Amino acid sequence: MIYRLAIEFTLDKKQRLDYNIGSVLQGIMMTYLDRDYGDVLHKQSLRPYSQYFEIKEGKYYWIINTLTDEAKSGIIDKILMSDRTSLDFTYRKTKLNIEKFELSKGIILDNEGKRDIVLNFKTPTSFKKTSGGYEIFPSVKHIFNSLINKYEKFGNIYLDEDLMKKIENKESLLKNIIENVEITGYNLKTEHFGVKGNYVPGFMGSINLKLKGNTNLKNDVMKLLQFGKYSGVGLKSTMGMGAIEMY
């Protein structure tokens, strides 16, 4: 089962925050975890959670998504059971104070015939090039290759046997998606994400996707994108990159 924990917080002092605090928040998250489970996560190449920072209607939120029951128990439950009223961290000399927790279940639905989708990248997103370096412009191949890999690792718990069977031959599924999903427009900008004193180049903004093909393929595309709302897409989604939503 997928779960999302939204933590609303305020600041002691007026301070400008942005997505770069995501890597700091990951460090805070690890302080809530049992050491054994933290060690388990550290050894995994694909990890069963994503987290990021966002601002909504002038309020600050830390969003944590878990993709397995074990991750929910090991991460979200540990945070909710804590008696902390602050994030126990001073960011740029400003204390982060917890105001409210909101826990919800993730929902993945069929496409319902939708052909046009706006995909919004809420935090900097990037992909690794096979030749080295970073891919700083989205392509259908990069987006869905990332989502298929993450769904292959964690999606079996959602009992979508049809999609999981297709993912057993993921090269064929990806080829079918590339042939039937088109980027028809974009409103993007280059952004860099700070990680331990270094910066990963990426992009933020939105793209327009047009879906072709039969209903089953459209359903598969929609399920992967909806899964991506919780898994993140591309690099370092555990550190605050690759957060997406769709309209």
C-alpha positions in Angstrom: 0.0 0.0 0.0 1.2 3.5 -0.8 1.0 6.2 1.9 1.7 9.9 1.8 2.5 12.0 4.9 2.3 15.7 4.5 4.0 17.6 7.3 3.0 21.3 7.5 5.6 23.4 9.2 6.4 27.1 10.0 9.6 29.0 10.6 10.7 30.9 13.7 12.1 33.7 11.5 11.1 35.0 8.1 13.2 33.0 5.6 13.0 32.1 2.0 12.9 28.3 1.4 13.0 26.4 -1.8 13.3 22.8 -3.1 17.0 22.7 -2.2 16.0 22.0 1.4 15.0 18.6 0.3 18.4 17.1 0.8 18.4 18.6 4.3 15.0 17.1 5.1 16.2 13.7 4.0 18.9 13.9 6.7 16.3 14.9 9.3 14.1 11.9 8.2 16.9 9.5 8.8 17.1 10.6 12.5 13.6 9.2 13.1 14.5 5.8 11.7 15.8 2.8 13.6 19.4 2.2 12.8 18.8 -1.3 11.4 16.2 -0.1 8.9 18.3 2.9 7.9 21.1 0.4 7.1 18.7 -1.6 5.0 17.7 1.5 3.0 21.3 2.5 2.5 22.0 -0.8 0.7 19.2 -0.5 -1.8 19.7 1.1 -5.2 16.0 1.8 -5.6 14.5 2.8 -2.3 10.8 2.4 -1.3 10.1 6.1 -0.6 10.4 9.6 -2.0 10.3 12.9 -0.2 10.4 16.6 -1.2 9.6 20.1 -0.1 6.8 22.3 -1.5 4.9 25.5 -0.9 1.1 25.5 -1.2 -1.0 28.6 -0.7 1.9 30.2 1.2 2.3 27.3 3.6 5.4 25.0 3.9 5.1 21.3 3.5 7.4 18.3 3.7 6.0 15.4 1.7 7.0 11.8 2.4 5.7 9.0 0.2 6.2 5.3 1.1 5.7 2.6 -1.5 5.7 -0.5 0.7 4.1 -1.5 4.0 7.6 -2.0 5.5 8.6 1.5 4.5 5.4 2.9 6.0 6.2 1.2 9.2 9.9 2.1 9.2 9.5 5.7 8.2 6.0 7.3 8.5 5.0 5.4 11.6 8.3 6.3 13.3 7.7 10.0 12.6 4.1 9.9 13.7 5.0 8.1 17.0 7.6 10.7 17.8 6.7 13.3 20.3 8.7 16.0 18.6 7.1 19.4 18.0 9.9 20.6 15.7 12.1 19.1 13.1 15.0 19.4 15.5 17.0 21.4 13.0 18.0 25.0 12.5 18.1 25.8 8.8 20.0 29.0 8.1 19.6 30.0 11.7 15.8 29.4 11.5 14.0 26.7 13.5 11.4 24.5 11.6 8.3 24.0 13.7 5.8 21.2 13.0 2.2 22.5 12.8 0.2 19.5 11.4 0.5 15.9 10.1 -1.8 14.7 7.3 -1.7 11.0 6.4 -3.4 9.6 3.3 -3.4 6.5 1.1 -2.1 6.6 -2.4 -4.6 6.1 -5.2 -3.9 4.7 -8.7 -6.8 4.7 -11.1 -7.4 3.8 -14.8 -7.1 6.4 -17.5 -10.8 6.7 -18.1 -10.3 7.7 -21.7 -8.1 10.7 -21.2 -5.9 11.5 -24.2 -4.2 14.8 -23.1 -2.1 15.2 -19.9 -0.2 18.0 -18.5 2.8 16.6 -16.5 4.3 19.1 -14.0 7.8 18.7 -12.6 7.5 20.3 -9.2 11.1 20.0 -8.2 14.3 19.8 -10.3 14.3 16.6 -12.4 17.2 15.0 -14.2 18.3 11.7 -15.7 21.7 10.0 -16.1 23.0 9.7 -19.7 24.5 6.4 -20.7 27.5 8.3 -22.0 27.9 10.1 -18.7 26.6 13.4 -17.4 23.0 14.4 -17.0 20.0 14.7 -19.4 18.4 18.0 -18.6 15.5 17.9 -21.0 12.6 15.3 -20.6 11.9 12.7 -23.2 9.2 10.0 -23.2 11.9 7.4 -23.1 13.6 8.8 -20.0 10.4 9.5 -18.1 8.8 6.1 -18.6 12.0 4.0 -18.4 12.4 5.5 -14.9 8.8 4.8 -13.9 8.8 1.3 -15.3 11.9 0.4 -13.3 10.4 1.7 -10.1 7.1 0.0 -10.7 8.9 -3.2 -11.5 10.6 -3.0 -8.1 7.6 -2.0 -6.0 4.4 -2.3 -8.1 3.8 -6.0 -7.6 2.1 -5.1 -4.2 -0.7 -3.3 -6.1 -2.0 -6.6 -7.7 -2.1 -5.1 -11.2 -1.2 -8.5 -12.7 -1.8 -7.2 -16.3 0.7 -4.3 -16.0 3.2 -6.4 -14.1 3.1 -9.1 -16.8 3.9 -6.5 -19.4 6.8 -5.2 -17.3 8.3 -8.6 -17.4 9.1 -7.6 -21.0 9.8 -4.0 -20.2 11.7 -3.3 -23.4 8.6 -4.1 -25.4 6.4 -2.0 -23.1 8.7 1.0 -23.2 8.9 0.7 -27.0 5.1 0.7 -27.2 4.8 3.7 -24.9 7.5 5.7 -26.9 5.5 5.0 -30.1 2.2 6.1 -28.6 3.0 9.0 -26.3 4.1 12.3 -27.7 5.3 15.5 -26.1 3.3 18.2 -27.8 4.4 21.3 -25.8 6.5 22.4 -22.9 7.1 25.2 -20.5 10.4 24.4 -18.8 13.4 26.1 -17.3 16.8 24.8 -16.3 17.3 24.4 -12.5 20.1 23.0 -10.3 19.5 21.0 -7.2 22.0 21.2 -4.3 23.5 18.0 -3.0 26.2 18.2 -0.3 27.9 21.2 -1.8 27.5 20.1 -5.4 24.7 20.8 -7.9 22.9 18.4 -10.1 21.6 20.1 -13.3 18.0 19.5 -14.2 14.7 21.1 -15.3 11.4 22.2 -13.8 8.1 23.2 -15.3 5.5 21.3 -17.4 5.1 19.3 -20.6 2.0 18.4 -22.6 1.6 14.7 -23.4 -0.8 13.3 -26.0 -1.7 9.6 -25.6 -2.5 7.4 -28.6 -3.0 3.7 -28.9 -5.7 1.5 -27.4 -7.4 1.9 -24.0 -5.2 -0.7 -22.3 -2.0 1.3 -23.3 -3.6 4.5 -22.1 -4.5 2.9 -18.8 -0.9 1.6 -18.4 0.5 5.1 -19.1 -1.8 6.6 -16.6 -1.1 4.1 -13.9 2.7 4.6 -14.3 2.3 8.4 -14.1 0.1 8.1 -11.0 2.6 5.8 -9.4 5.2 8.4 -10.3 3.4 11.0 -8.0 4.5 8.8 -5.1 7.8 7.3 -6.4 9.2 10.4 -8.1 10.9 10.2 -11.5 14.5 10.3 -12.4 17.5 10.8 -10.1 17.6 11.4 -6.4 13.8 11.3 -5.7 14.7 10.3 -2.1 16.6 13.6 -1.7 13.9 15.9 -3.1 14.2 15.7 -6.8 11.8 14.4 -9.4 8.5 15.3 -7.8 5.6 15.2 -10.3 1.9 15.8 -10.6 -0.5 15.7 -13.5 -3.7 17.4 -14.7 
